[in-house]
Amino acid sequence: MRVPRLVGLMAVDARETARARGLLLSAPDRPDLHSAAVDHVVRQYPRPGAEVPRESMVYVWFGFGPGEGGGGVREPRVPGPPAGGARRELDEPGDPYAVSPA
């Protein structure tokens, strides 16, 4: 049997999907997996599509561990963008059609 993709699903949906496929679900970072409902799965093992026997354990994680990612908050950006709309790059000063003396 193939492991379904659980990444991106809410905890309750991941549990139901695994159970429907005859797989067991475990969350090493969440001992209270059965009470989790709206947390989203961010990682799983084995990977989606892997062949496993029926009633195999699939491990899921609901958050990134220290140093494993998560971009953090990136807004608001300081300093803000300049006012006045789009700008284009200007040519170097001088006559673009001038003939240089040879």
C-alpha positions as CSV (number, residue, x, y, z in Angstrom):
1,M,0.0,0.0,0.0
2,R,1.2,3.5,-0.7
3,V,1.6,6.2,1.9
4,P,-0.8,9.2,1.2
5,R,0.4,12.8,1.3
6,L,-0.4,14.1,4.7
7,V,1.7,17.3,4.6
8,G,-0.6,20.4,4.5
9,L,-3.6,18.6,6.1
10,M,-5.0,19.5,9.5
11,A,-4.4,17.0,12.2
12,V,-8.0,15.7,12.2
13,D,-7.9,15.2,8.4
14,A,-4.5,13.5,8.6
15,R,-5.8,11.0,11.2
16,E,-8.9,10.2,9.1
17,T,-6.8,9.8,5.9
18,A,-4.3,7.5,7.6
19,R,-7.1,5.4,9.2
20,A,-9.0,5.1,5.9
21,R,-5.8,3.6,4.3
22,G,-5.2,1.2,7.2
23,L,-2.2,3.1,8.5
24,L,-1.4,4.2,12.1
25,L,-0.4,7.8,12.8
26,S,2.1,9.0,15.4
27,A,3.4,12.5,16.2
28,P,6.8,12.5,18.0
29,D,6.4,16.2,18.8
30,R,2.8,16.0,20.0
31,P,2.0,13.4,22.7
32,D,-1.6,14.7,22.6
33,L,-2.1,13.8,18.9
34,H,-5.7,12.7,19.4
35,S,-6.7,16.1,20.8
36,A,-5.0,18.1,18.1
37,A,-7.5,19.3,15.5
38,V,-6.5,22.4,13.5
39,D,-2.7,22.1,13.5
40,H,-1.3,21.4,10.1
41,V,1.2,18.7,9.2
42,V,4.5,20.1,8.0
43,R,6.5,16.9,7.6
44,Q,5.9,13.2,7.4
45,Y,7.9,9.9,7.3
46,P,7.7,7.7,5.3
47,R,7.4,10.1,2.3
48,P,4.2,10.1,0.2
49,G,4.0,7.3,-2.3
50,A,6.3,5.0,-0.3
51,E,5.2,1.3,-0.3
52,V,4.5,0.1,3.2
53,P,2.7,-2.9,4.7
54,R,-0.9,-2.4,6.0
55,E,-1.0,-1.1,9.6
56,S,2.4,0.5,9.3
57,M,3.2,3.6,11.4
58,V,3.4,7.0,9.7
59,Y,5.1,9.7,11.6
60,V,4.0,13.3,11.3
61,W,5.2,16.6,12.7
62,F,3.2,19.7,13.2
63,G,5.9,22.3,13.6
64,F,9.5,22.9,12.6
65,G,12.1,22.0,15.2
66,P,14.9,24.4,16.2
67,G,17.0,25.3,13.2
68,E,14.8,23.4,10.7
69,G,13.1,26.2,8.9
70,G,10.3,28.6,9.4
71,G,10.9,32.0,7.9
72,G,9.7,34.0,10.8
73,V,7.9,37.3,10.5
74,R,9.2,39.4,7.6
75,E,6.7,42.2,7.6
76,P,6.7,45.2,7.9
77,R,9.8,45.8,5.9
78,V,11.8,48.7,7.0
79,P,12.5,51.1,5.3
80,G,9.3,51.1,3.3
81,P,9.3,51.3,-0.5
82,P,9.8,54.8,-2.0
83,A,6.6,56.8,-2.7
84,G,5.7,57.8,-6.2
85,G,5.0,54.6,-8.2
86,A,7.2,52.7,-10.6
87,R,10.6,54.1,-11.6
88,R,12.8,53.2,-14.5
89,E,16.6,53.2,-14.8
90,L,17.8,56.3,-16.6
91,D,20.6,56.3,-19.3
92,E,24.0,57.7,-18.5
93,P,24.1,61.5,-19.1
94,G,25.2,62.6,-22.5
95,D,24.0,62.4,-26.1
96,P,23.5,58.7,-27.0
97,Y,23.9,59.6,-30.8
98,A,27.1,61.6,-30.5
99,V,29.9,60.5,-32.8
100,S,33.2,60.1,-31.0
101,P,36.2,61.6,-32.8
102,A,38.5,59.1,-34.4
